């Protein structure tokens, strides 16, 4: 799903500078005063052997040729250490034999980094647009239109203290709200908290983090969880080859009419650069989240998601990316009663060829296998397997 991952948590890996590029090698651009503008277009054709991502009923294992057309324009400006970026994008996806599943997404995504002075900095990001839950339907086989929603996402982080100081802190807050037109449950996630760092080695800091996140389906009565996390760990950029973070601690869940539950949670992200043209990344998180597999329900998840990827630049023009993701979670209702045990395995590979300086051809394959087992008597598990192939070409105009 493009709405939220299974746990409703985005894991940000530590990043490293390297030669691997996912798309345009050296995108063309033009200037509008101090603003650098980079327009780009992508055209793709592929095949989806399970358009509706289900293994049961009339919609099971329906295959179709897929056409993708995307266009975007990135606007970027920089002043000293301050950067301002926004991307206006639209994407149309059409299915040759399932026209009801067609959709058009569009939105504005951006980020701002402001160095107020050597001891204070501000980061802001946002995503505003209209999107769809591809693979879902408004009403099963009767209305196969993908649920449409408006998203408003905004986040900010305020850094206190010099990055070279022995002690520093980050304060953060975010909102992610999705309002559906039909076929989905409106949802809202609010998070706020702070992280304190103590540098005990030149490139390594101990950290303490306290944060609260509210997972809410506003139109479904008491379908809301408050998750408070108390985490300790490390943040490091130890060498030119490795960087990352590791946090572990207590997560406490509160909900109306439900007894408090405490459990061990964690967040880990590691980047490893064995050579300057190869990058390995690993992330794992154990947490609560909203259930993204069926946007019409007001259910939650509790479990672990682990992701591993490898990017490699084989030649000046050819690169590959392999990735694997594994999710092991329980689906819970608003009363914290387990409904379904779910595991999801996802594999993928992509090959990119920089045909020209500003043009790339890509071939990708992705396989998803979901295995569900009913825990509650009235639960409706759905197991499926899906293969998705795409040949695409991107050009910076």
Order of alpha helices (4+ residues) and beta strands (2+ residues): beta-beta-beta-beta-beta-beta-beta-beta-beta-beta-beta-beta-beta-beta-beta-beta-beta-beta-beta
